[in-house]
Amino acid sequence: MLKPYVYVLVRQDISPAQQLVQASHAALEAGFRFTQPEQTASVIVLAVPDRDALQAAATRLERYGIEHHMFFEPDFEMGHSALATRPLHLPKERHLMRKYPLFHSREANHAAG
């Protein structure tokens, strides 16, 4: 059996603290919506620059039949802030996610530099 992976895409135009919160919201809500895999899924957090890029990613996932949950943050006029996929097992599904860079916190980069 292939290991499952859940991919979370989070906007980079919001504060690092909100990136953490919004990615967590999306992953939690996706966990409620999708069938639990037989083994624990790995979570891969990826980045998109802004709301438009998040919407484009959602549209792309829909086009390829990848179910996902896009989280809507009603506070701060943020709108859609992050999304999480259903657990992906197949290499061809996982390959679609390579388009998006791995998430990294801007604060972590400043602290390291």
N, C-alpha and C positions, 0 to 999 in steps of 0.2 A: 504494500500500500504506500502511495506517495504521501509525503509529509504535507500538511496544509499550511498555507500562508495567508494571513490577512494583511492587506495593504491599506494604510491610512495616508491620505493626502491632506496636508494642512497648508493654509495660506501663510505666506511669509510677510505679508504687509500688515500683520497684527503683532502686538507685543509678544515677546517670548513667553511671558506668563500665560497670555491668552492662547498662544499656540498649543501649549501643554493642555490647557483646559479643553479647548475645542477638539483636539485630537482624541482626548479621552472620551468626551461626549460622543463623538462619531463612532469610536470603537465599541463603547458600551451599548449604544442603540443598535448597532449592527449585530452585536452578540445576542440581543433580544430577538432580532428579526430572522436570523438565518439558522439553519440546522447546525447543531453542534457536531463537529467532526469527531471521529473515533479517537483521535489522539490530539493532544494540545497543539494548537496552531502557533506558529511563530508570527510575530507582528513586525512588519517592516513599515517604518514611517518615512514618507516621501514628502517633497516640497513642491508647491506651486506658487508662483509669484503673487497672485491676487485673486479676487472673486471671479473675474472673467476667465482666468486660467482654470480655476476649480470647476466652473460650469462647463468649460470645454472638455475637461477630463471626464466629467460625468457623461457628457454627450458621447464621447469616444467609447467609454465603457459600455454604454447602452448599445451602441452600434455593434460591438463585439459580443453582446450577450452576457456581460459580466454584471451580475446583480451587485448593488451597493446601496448604502444609505448615506445621504448627504444631510449633514446636521445643519439646522437653521438656528442661529443664535438671535433671539429677539432683542436682547439688550444691546445698547450702544450703537444701534442702527448697523450692526455688523452683518446681518443676513447670513447666507451660507458661508460657513467657516472651514469646514473639513468634511471629508467623506471617508468611509471605510467599506471595503469590498466584503463580499461573502468569502468564506475560506476557499482559496484557490489551490488546486492540486496539480493540474496539468501544466507541463512546461510551456505549452503554447499560450496558456492564459497568463502565466507568470511573466513570460517574455514581453507581453504587452505593457507591463509596468516598468520596464527598463527605460522607458522614455523619460521618466521623472527622476530628478536627482534625490539622493538620500537627504533627509532632513538633517539640519544642523542648526543649533541655536546661535543666534548672533551674539548673545551674552557669553557663551562658551568660547567663541572665537576671540572676543575681546579679552577674556580672562587668560586665555592661553598665549596671546600675543604680547 
